[in-house]
């Protein structure tokens, strides 16, 4: 399938049931966690599948490792670049300071730390929220940046507005 996709195969939805997975005692699908995949007849096909996926990764020079996680599917774990570009995390919010605080605390555990958090305040009114924001180290060049969005709530607009402001700041430099 991977080779076919590489050569332009396209998938389409067919509104029909074309295959129903067998379920009997000897079938792989009976209990995928309880058998030794390598020693069953289906084990050979699973090994071949892994080789096929690895060959695809090699052909495309994709830096990744393949794991099987003890199930009948595979997981591709992509290698992270040595140095990646800065990542922008956009967090739109309105009040709910405890949620915002918990989210920001969890980001302290994130590695790598090459990110900037844009807090987009959408008309917060609670004193607790304003107090929490005042306690943060906010600034135009720090890791946390506060933007005020004074329009009715629109999730997509909040994100697009932030992107537009970012692009305008790049053009103005």
Buried (B, 14 or more C-beta within 10 A) or exposed (E): EBEEEEEEEEEEEEEEEEEEEEEEEEEBEEEBEEBEBEEEEBBEEBEEBBEBBBEBBEEEEEEBEBEBEEEBEBEEEEEEEEEEEEEEBBBBBBBBBEEBBEBBEEBEEEEEEEEBBBBBBBEBEEEEBBEBBEEBEBEEEEBBBBBEBEEEEEEEBBBEBBEEEBEEEEEEE
